[in-house]
Amino acid sequence: MGNRVVNYVPVKQGIYEISSTSNGDLGSVLEFEDGRKFVYSKAGEELTLGVFCQGPVENTNGYDEELVIPTGSSVVAGDKTITVTTQRSWEANELKDGYLVIEDETADIQGAVRKIKSHPAAGSAASCVLTVYDAFVTAAVAGTETITVIKNPYNGVMEKDSTATGPLLGLPPMTVTNAYYFWLQVAGIAAVTTGENSIPVGEWVVVDATNGTAMMMNTTGDAMIVGRVMNTCDTSGNMVLIWLHMGR
């Protein structure tokens, strides 16, 4: 078993390279025959090799809740645009390749998810037209349904916060400069910094709640199991190999 890629993605960037400019679509997946899997991402701050990363902070870097469809802007089946009233200022296409969900309890429309294709810049409390890739199949009524939007979770990746402020995503295979594009590892053999002195081979590990390091499942840490230890580690702060499994 070598180092062969088993699926093709149109991203011309090596897994141990970082780039100040984008070389492909955020969220693209690169998978190797040995089980390693990476997702093309953009750093939201400087990232450290072996420290678990999360997505953008909720309600600060791209999440908005309870967005209203303004009067006169109802959606009909077949539409690929939806108008919302913002809660903060948006840069043009800040939410590109992110997602929206209609969250109200109206029959047939609740839970409708669409990927965002584009939108113009907008000020706070302004109307903004979101264009989606796939047409709506059910009407959404102005003043009745509310919308939640989310940035692409791989746009603005940051080191895990001390509290759960964004979705846990994976591990950077190198130090990454803020705002640079890179491949975030989500599965397969990976190196992680340990957060305790003794982690025996074969143990399941979770992410330390404070600093994004690996801890044994039976010690303090987040509930999410992220992998199994491949070699024994005897010193906190050292690197250990784990079989990472975080989806995708």
Secondary structure, DSSP 8 states (H G I E B T S, - for coil): --S-BSS--S----TT--BSS--S-TT-EEEBTTS-EEEEEEESS-B-TT--EE---TTTSS-EEEEE--TT--B-TT--EEEEE-SS-B-TTTTTT-EEEE-S--TTTTT-EEEEEE---B-TT-EEEEEESS--SS-B-TTT-EEEEE--TTEEEEE--SS--S-EEEB-SS-B-TT-EEEEEEEEEEEEEBSSS-B-TT-EEEE-TTTS-EEETTSSS-S-EEEEESS-B-STTSEEEEEEE---
